[in-house]
């Protein structure tokens, strides 16, 4: 298997996951949609393809899942058994599970705070999606006059 540095040299500008956006001025921002990339930024630190140890937080069927890439050399050619997936359901226990799996097990402790932040953002998006009793009257324009009130009451 090739080294992580060599893989990154080949992948950093030539990958199907690369998304380039124009930034302010001349600079361009590069994002990726690759799996196990916590921040979706095209850099060696966050790359899920080039690093032997990588972690990712994503949504699968309205549940937040946390994935770890195993770094054992014999599993590098077996992608199905190379990944450990945990589904995280409760907000408080999910963050502690991510911390326990990364920094407390000495597995990419530098990605812990980014993974926890992404976990909370995904949990928040799920809670907003589940709200059903939204007051729609705040979006409706106010009716002014008797004629407008009569038209709305007929509908």
N, C-alpha and C positions, 0 to 999 in steps of 0.2 A: 504494500500500500504506500502511496506517495505521502510525503510530509504535508502538514497543514499549510506551511508557507508556500510550497509549490502549488498546492490546490488553490490557494487564495490568489496567487499571481495569475493563474489561468482563469479564475472565475470572476475577478473583480470588475472587469469591463465586458465580459462575454458570457452572459447567462440569460436564460429565458425569463428569469424572475425579475430582472432589472427594470425599474420604472424611473425614468428621468423627468424631472420637473424643473421649470425655469424658476430661479430664485430672484431676489432683489438685485437689480443691476446685472452684472456679467455672470455672477456665480450660478451654478446649477446644483440642485439638490438631487441626490440619487437615493431612491428607496428600493426595497426588494419585497417580494411577496413570497419568499422562500419559507418553507416550514422551519420551525425551531429558531426563528429570528425574533427576539423579544421586542425590539424597538422598530423593526422593519426599516432599518437604516443599512445602507450598503457599506459596511466596514468589517474588518477582520474580527473585531471584538464580538460583534453580535451575529456573525455568520453561522448559520446552522449547517451549511454544506461543507465549509472548509475546516471547521473546528472538530476535533475528535470528541470533545465534551461540549454539548449544547443543550439548552433548555428552551421551551416555548410554552406560551399560554395562548389558547385559542378557544373558539366556540364550536361545539359540535352538538347539534340537536338541542339547542337552548340550554346546554350545560357547559360550564367552563371546564376545560381539560388542561392538565399540565403534563407536558411530555419531557422526558430526559433521554438523551442519547447516550448509550453505553459506550465506554471507551476501551472495552476489552478487544484485543487484536484479533482473536479468533472469530468475533462477531461482525467484523467490518464488511465481510462479503455476504452477510445474511441480514438484509434490511428489515425484515419482519420481526426478527428477534433482537434487533439492535436498539429498539425503542421501548421505553417504559411509559405507560400512559396512566394517569390518575384523573378521575373525575372529581371535581371539587364542588360541593353543593352549598355549604354554609360559608358566609362571608368571613367570620372570625376564624373558623377552623381552616379555611382554605389558605389564608395568608400564612398561618403558622405552619401548615403542611409544606408550603413552598419554601419557607425559611429553613425548615428542618431538612428538606431534601437537598437544598443547595448549600447554604453556608455552614450549617451544623454538621453536615457530612463531608465537608471540605470538597465540595463539587461546585466549582465556578461561583464562589461567593461574591464576585464582582457583579454578577447578574441578578443578585437577590432583590435589590431594591427596584430594579426595572421590572422584574417579573411580578412582584407584589403590586406595583403601580398599575401594570397592565391588567392584573387580575381584578383589582378594584374598579377599573374603568369598564371592564366587561360585565362585572356584576351590576354596576350602575346602569348600563345599557339594558340589561335584562329586566331590572326593576322598573325602568321607565316603560318598557314594552308591555309589561304585565298590568300596568294601571289601566283600569277600564272606566272608572267613574270620574271622568274628566269633565269639568264644568265648561260646556260649550257656549254658554251665554257670554263669557268674556270675549269670545271671538266674533260674536254677532254684532253688527252695527246697531246703534240705538235707533229706535223708530221715533220719528218726529212727526207729529200731527195725527189727526184722526184718520185721514185717508190711508196713510201708511200702516197704521195699526189695524185697519179693517182688511187690508190686503194680506197681512201676515196671519191674521186670525182665520181667514178663509182657507189658507194652505194647511 
